[in-house]
Amino acid sequence: MTTALANPTLTFLAADTELPEPVAPGWQLIVAALAGIAVIVLAITLARVHPFLALIGGAATVGIVAGESIPTLLESFTDGFGTTAAGVGILIALGAMFAKLLADSGGADEIVDTIVGHASPRLLPWAMALVGAIIGLPMFFEIGLVLLMPVIYLVARRSGLGLIVIGIPALAGLSAMHGFVPPHPGPLVAIDALGADLGTTLALGVLVAIPTIVVAGPLFGTLAGRWVTVPIPETFDADPGDGPTTRRPSFGITMFSVLLPVVLMLGKALAEIFVEDENQPVRKVLDVLGTPVIALLIAVVVAMFTLGRGSGMDRETISKCTGAALPAIAGILLIVAAGGGFKQVLVDTGIGTLLADWAKDVNISVLLLAWILAALIRLATGSATVATITASSLMLGLVDGLSSGEVSLVVLAIGAGSVFLSHVNDAGFWLVKEYFGMTVGQTFKTWSMMETVLSVTGLIVVLLLGLVI
């Protein structure tokens, strides 16, 4: 299928594009889709196959069971793989570079210390939720967790509130950003697949994330702190602000750097709403600056000066810092690109058309269906990214004819479902367990329950927004 890379919102299947006619009878396509998903789930969970290989196997299964020829199957997969890598891969790479600059410059520590330092003991859980959300805005969950753990230990020890009461709000902030807000891989993949506008999704994602973090963070964290009490590890006893740089960038400069790409992308979205004439100079400038690749590229270049040079790094150190960010995300890029290939195989078999017709007949809410699909795949595979990729692929036929805002809400419903009930097949489950020094049962009562509350609350907020959008 021809893709639409020229679209500045990075859509590779426009919402008004006609889906292909089914290549086989309906029952055969259903079997093909279920078989493909089963291969992915079983390969990841039982055989411990890397998701990259599992997605390739799932795509091959779908095509073969649906009766496609091998050359057609290969063409579909490689088209989807290349398009996704070109669209989403650049954003993930730029986001990783920015996050590395933020961490190595001490800018992240400056945000943490400034916000936490101005909070009273009673407000500390709320402050930690804010810290988690701000740090989670540009960073992947795992990077943000590793960065925040020394601060969580230190704040919990000094405040006497307990590790869970302090830690859960920070984790809620990180996880909500990961599930709802681009440029994280999950939301980007869903935006890309469903033809959503990135600026609109970003604005709505922040709107959904705020009440979700409040409920799953400070409110649930206080409750979870009564269920589980664990000693604070002594892994990081030194001040987490100590770093290799000679000085930290100021709080204002750091926040300016973090929010710059967000402001640029939101500016583009607002210009599309309020400036109808596409030829107006202001609209043209905002359209260019707010294009995701341009916005993130500008942010990285600016951060080299505000964060890199601002913390005393020389040119060679800045170059090493940005380069060091790329190896860590190679696996993520391959998984996301393979997911794009899997999606394209599903699209070209016509399964999207079949599901669209079925959903119209049963009259189920598109938002609820999106959440259920993502949640089921998340439970089975343990991967939020795989859940987002697969659910987005299955929802393609259902967004046809929806408005831009409605498509963005479908993306967010998928994001909410993709973080549902983290358990033993999720690497994040074990990462949190080890860092917090909890048993498996305690991790279920705290981390897993927090993810579930986050997911359900996110769905509720999305459904409420769906009533007015």
C-alpha positions in Angstrom: 0.0 0.0 0.0 1.3 3.4 -0.9 2.2 5.5 2.2 2.0 9.2 2.9 5.4 10.2 4.3 5.0 13.8 3.1 2.4 14.4 5.7 4.0 16.5 8.5 2.0 14.6 11.1 4.0 11.5 10.0 0.9 9.5 9.1 1.6 6.5 6.8 -2.0 5.5 6.4 -4.3 8.5 6.3 -7.7 8.2 8.0 -9.6 8.7 4.8 -7.5 6.1 2.9 -9.7 3.2 1.7 -8.6 -0.1 3.2 -8.0 -3.0 0.8 -10.7 -5.5 0.2 -10.2 -8.8 2.1 -8.0 -11.3 0.2 -9.7 -14.3 1.7 -13.1 -15.3 3.4 -13.8 -13.7 6.7 -13.3 -16.8 8.8 -9.9 -17.3 7.2 -8.8 -13.8 8.0 -9.9 -14.1 11.6 -8.0 -17.3 12.0 -4.9 -15.6 10.3 -5.1 -12.6 12.7 -5.5 -14.8 15.8 -2.8 -17.2 14.7 -0.4 -14.2 14.1 -1.1 -12.7 17.5 -0.8 -16.2 19.1 2.6 -16.7 17.6 3.8 -13.3 18.9 2.4 -14.0 22.4 3.7 -17.6 22.7 7.1 -16.7 21.2 7.6 -13.8 23.7 6.2 -15.5 26.8 7.0 -19.2 26.5 10.0 -19.4 24.0 11.5 -16.2 25.3 12.1 -15.0 21.7 13.0 -11.3 21.3 10.0 -9.3 20.3 11.7 -8.2 17.0 11.8 -11.9 15.9 8.4 -12.6 17.3 6.8 -9.8 15.3 8.4 -11.1 12.1 7.1 -14.5 12.9 3.6 -13.1 13.6 3.6 -11.2 10.3 4.6 -14.3 8.4 1.9 -16.3 10.0 -0.8 -13.8 9.2 0.2 -13.7 5.5 0.6 -17.4 5.0 -2.7 -18.4 6.8 -4.5 -15.6 4.9 -3.3 -17.2 1.6 -1.0 -14.4 0.5 2.0 -15.3 -1.8 5.5 -15.1 -0.2 6.6 -12.2 -2.5 3.4 -10.2 -1.6 3.9 -11.0 2.1 7.6 -9.8 1.9 6.6 -6.6 0.1 3.9 -5.8 2.7 6.3 -6.4 5.6 9.2 -4.5 4.2 7.0 -1.5 3.2 5.6 -1.3 6.7 9.0 -1.8 8.3 10.7 0.9 6.2 7.9 3.4 6.6 7.8 3.1 10.3 11.5 3.2 10.8 11.6 6.4 8.6 8.8 8.1 10.5 9.0 7.0 14.1 12.7 6.0 14.3 14.0 9.5 13.8 11.8 10.8 16.6 12.9 8.1 19.0 16.6 8.7 18.2 16.3 12.5 18.7 14.3 11.9 21.9 17.0 9.6 23.3 19.7 12.2 22.5 17.8 14.9 24.3 17.2 12.7 27.3 20.9 11.8 27.5 21.8 15.4 27.5 19.3 16.2 30.2 20.6 13.4 32.4 24.4 13.9 31.9 24.2 17.7 32.3 22.6 17.5 35.7 19.5 19.2 34.4 17.2 16.3 35.5 18.7 16.5 39.0 18.1 20.3 39.0 14.4 19.8 38.2 14.1 17.1 41.0 15.9 19.1 43.7 14.1 22.4 42.9 10.6 20.9 43.0 11.2 18.6 45.9 13.1 21.2 47.9 10.1 23.6 47.8 7.5 21.0 49.0 6.3 20.4 52.5 6.3 16.8 53.8 2.5 16.5 53.2 3.0 17.7 49.6 6.0 15.5 48.9 4.0 12.7 47.1 2.4 15.3 44.9 5.8 16.9 44.2 7.3 13.5 43.3 4.4 12.9 40.9 5.2 16.2 39.2 8.9 15.3 39.1 8.1 11.9 37.5 5.9 13.5 34.9 8.4 16.2 33.9 11.3 13.7 33.8 9.1 11.2 32.0 8.1 13.7 29.3 11.4 13.4 27.3 12.7 10.1 28.7 11.9 6.4 28.3 10.5 4.8 31.4 13.5 2.7 32.2 15.9 5.6 31.9 13.7 7.8 34.1 13.3 5.1 36.7 17.1 4.6 37.0 17.6 8.4 37.2 14.9 8.9 39.8 15.7 6.0 42.2 18.5 7.8 44.1 16.2 10.8 44.6 13.3 8.5 45.7 15.6 6.8 48.3 16.9 10.2 49.6 13.5 11.9 49.8 11.9 8.8 51.5 14.7 8.7 54.1 14.6 12.4 54.9 10.8 12.7 55.0 10.1 9.5 56.9 7.0 9.0 54.7 8.1 5.6 53.4 9.5 4.3 50.2 6.1 3.3 48.7 4.4 6.6 49.5 7.2 8.6 47.8 8.0 6.1 45.0 4.6 5.2 43.6 3.7 8.8 42.6 7.0 9.2 40.8 6.4 5.9 39.0 2.8 7.0 38.1 4.2 10.2 36.5 6.8 8.2 34.5 4.4 5.6 33.3 1.6 8.0 32.3 4.0 9.9 30.1 5.2 6.7 28.6 1.7 5.5 27.8 -0.1 8.8 26.7 2.4 11.4 25.5 4.6 11.4 22.5 7.6 11.3 21.7 7.5 8.0 23.5 7.5 5.0 21.1 4.0 3.7 22.0 2.0 6.8 21.3 4.1 7.6 18.3 3.4 4.2 16.8 -0.3 4.5 17.4 -0.3 8.1 16.0 1.6 6.9 12.9 -0.6 3.8 12.3 -4.0 5.5 12.8 -3.2 8.8 11.0 -3.7 10.9 14.1 -2.4 14.5 14.4 0.6 14.6 16.7 -0.1 18.0 18.1 -3.7 17.3 18.9 -2.7 13.9 20.5 0.0 15.6 22.5 -2.4 18.2 23.9 -5.1 15.6 24.7 -2.5 13.2 26.1 -1.3 15.8 28.6 -5.0 16.5 29.5 -5.6 12.8 30.1 -2.3 12.3 32.0 -3.0 14.9 34.7 -6.0 13.4 36.4 -4.7 9.9 35.8 -1.4 10.7 37.6 -3.3 12.3 40.5 -5.4 9.2 41.0 -2.7 6.6 40.4 0.1 8.6 42.0 -0.4 10.5 45.3 -3.9 9.1 46.0 -3.2 5.4 45.4 0.4 5.7 46.7 -0.8 6.8 50.1 -3.2 3.8 50.2 -0.5 1.4 48.9 1.9 2.7 51.6 -0.5 1.3 54.2 -0.4 -2.1 52.6 3.3 -2.5 52.0 6.2 -1.2 54.1 9.7 -1.9 52.9 13.1 -0.7 54.2 14.8 2.0 52.2 17.9 0.5 50.3 21.3 2.1 51.0 22.3 1.8 47.4 22.5 5.5 46.8 23.6 7.4 49.9 25.4 10.2 48.2 23.6 13.3 47.0 22.1 12.4 43.7 23.0 15.8 42.4 26.7 14.9 42.3 27.7 14.5 38.7 30.6 14.6 36.3 29.8 18.1 35.0 31.4 21.2 36.6 28.0 22.9 37.1 24.3 22.4 36.6 22.2 24.4 34.2 19.6 26.5 36.1 16.1 25.3 36.7 14.6 27.9 34.3 17.0 27.0 31.5 16.4 23.3 32.0 12.6 23.7 32.0 12.9 25.9 28.9 14.8 23.1 27.1 12.4 20.3 28.2 9.3 22.2 27.2 10.6 23.7 23.9 9.6 20.8 21.6 6.2 20.5 23.4 5.5 24.2 22.9 6.5 24.0 19.2 4.3 21.1 18.5 1.3 22.6 20.4 1.9 25.8 18.5 1.4 24.0 15.2 -1.8 22.3 16.5 -3.2 25.7 17.7 -2.4 27.4 14.4 -4.3 24.7 12.5 -7.3 25.4 14.7 -7.3 29.2 14.9 -5.6 30.3 11.6 -7.7 29.0 8.7 -5.6 30.4 5.9 -2.8 28.0 5.2 -0.9 30.6 3.3 -0.6 33.1 6.2 3.1 33.6 7.1 2.5 32.8 10.8 0.7 29.6 9.9 3.5 28.5 7.6 6.2 29.2 10.1 4.3 27.4 12.9 3.6 24.4 10.6 7.3 24.0 9.9 8.6 24.6 13.4 5.9 22.3 14.9 6.6 19.4 12.6 7.7 16.7 15.1 11.1 16.0 13.5 11.9 19.7 13.2 10.7 20.4 16.8 12.8 17.7 18.3 15.8 18.5 16.2 15.6 22.1 17.3 15.3 20.9 20.9 18.4 18.7 20.6 20.5 21.5 19.0 19.3 24.0 21.7 20.0 21.5 24.5 23.6 21.1 23.3 24.1 24.8 24.3 21.6 25.2 27.2 22.3 21.9 28.8 25.6 20.7 27.3 27.6 23.9 27.3 25.6 25.3 30.2 26.9 22.5 32.4 30.5 22.9 31.3 30.7 20.2 28.6 33.1 20.8 25.8 32.3 19.9 22.2 33.9 16.4 22.4 31.9 15.5 25.5 28.6 16.7 24.0 29.4 14.6 20.9 30.1 11.5 23.0 26.9 12.2 25.1 24.6 12.3 22.2 26.3 9.4 20.5 26.0 7.2 23.6 22.2 7.6 23.5 21.8 5.6 20.3 23.0 2.1 21.1 20.6 1.8 24.0 17.6 2.4 21.7 18.6 0.1 18.9 16.4 -2.7 20.1 13.4 -0.4 20.6 13.8 0.9 17.0 13.9 -2.6 15.6 10.8 -3.7 17.6 8.9 -0.7 16.5 9.9 -1.1 12.8 9.0 -4.8 12.9 5.7 -3.8 14.4 5.1 -1.5 11.4 5.8 -4.5 9.1 3.3 -6.6 11.1 0.7 -3.9 10.9 1.1 -3.6 7.1 0.6 -7.3 6.6 -2.6 -7.1 8.6 -3.8 -4.1 6.6 -3.0 -5.6 3.2 -4.9 -8.9 4.0 -8.1 -6.8 4.6 -8.6 -7.8 8.2 -9.1 -4.1 9.0 -12.0 -3.9 6.7 -13.5 -7.0 8.2 -13.2 -5.7 11.8 -14.6 -2.4 10.8 -17.7 -4.0 9.5 -18.0 -6.3 12.5 -17.7 -3.4 15.0 -20.4 -1.5 13.2 -22.7 -4.5 13.4 -22.2 -5.0 17.2 -22.3 -1.3 17.9 -19.4 -1.3 20.5 -17.6 1.9 21.4 -14.5 2.3 19.3 -12.7 3.7 22.4 -13.6 0.8 24.6 -12.7 -1.7 21.9 -9.3 -0.1 21.5 -8.6 -0.3 25.2 -9.7 -3.9 25.5 -7.5 -5.1 22.6 -4.5 -3.3 24.0 -5.1 -4.5 27.5 -5.4 -8.1 26.4 -2.3 -8.1 24.4 -0.4 -6.3 27.2 -1.5 -9.0 29.6 -0.3 -11.7 27.2 3.0 -10.3 26.1 4.0 -7.9 28.9 5.1 -5.3 26.4 3.3 -1.9 26.2 4.9 -1.3 22.8 3.8 -4.6 21.3 0.3 -4.1 22.7 0.2 -0.6 21.1 1.5 -1.9 17.8 -0.9 -4.8 17.6 -4.0 -3.0 18.8 -3.4 -0.1 16.4 -3.1 -2.5 13.5 -6.5 -4.1 14.4 -8.1 -0.7 14.8 -7.2 0.7 11.4 -10.6 0.1 9.8 -12.5 1.6 12.7 -11.1 5.2 12.5 -12.2 5.8 9.0 -14.4 8.8 9.0 -13.6 9.9 12.6 -12.6 13.5 13.3 -9.0 14.4 14.2 -9.8 14.7 17.9 -11.7 11.3 17.9 -8.7 9.5 16.3 -6.4 11.1 18.9 -8.7 9.7 21.6 -8.5 6.2 20.1 -4.7 6.5 20.3 -5.0 7.5 24.0 -7.4 4.6 24.7 -4.8 2.2 23.2 -2.2 3.9 25.3 -4.3 3.4 28.5 -4.8 -0.3 27.7 -1.1 -0.8 26.9 -0.1 -0.1 30.6 -2.7 -2.4 32.1 -1.6 -4.7 35.0 2.1 -5.1 34.6 3.1 -8.5 35.9 5.8 -11.2 35.7 6.2 -11.1 31.9 7.0 -7.4 32.0 10.7 -6.3 32.4 9.4 -3.2 34.2 7.9 -5.4 36.9 11.2 -6.9 37.8 13.0 -3.6 37.6 10.7 -2.0 40.1 10.7 -5.1 42.3 14.5 -5.1 42.6 15.0 -1.3 43.0 12.3 -1.2 45.8 13.5 -4.4 47.4 10.0 -5.9 47.4 8.8 -9.5 47.2 6.7 -10.6 44.1 3.5 -10.3 46.2 4.4 -6.8 47.4 5.2 -5.8 43.8 1.7 -6.9 42.7 0.1 -4.9 45.6 1.9 -1.7 44.7 3.4 -1.5 41.1 0.9 -3.8 39.4 -2.1 -2.3 41.1 -0.8 1.2 40.3 -0.5 0.3 36.6 -4.1 -1.1 36.7 -5.4 2.1 38.4 -3.5 4.2 35.8 -5.0 2.2 32.9 -8.6 2.2 34.1 -8.5 5.9 35.1 -7.0 6.8 31.8 -9.8 5.0 30.0 -12.4 6.8 32.1 -11.0 10.2 31.3 -10.7 9.3 27.6 -14.4 8.2 27.5 -15.4 11.4 29.3 -13.5 13.4 26.7 -15.2 11.4 24.0 -18.6 12.8 25.1 -17.5 16.3 24.2 -15.1 15.8 21.3 
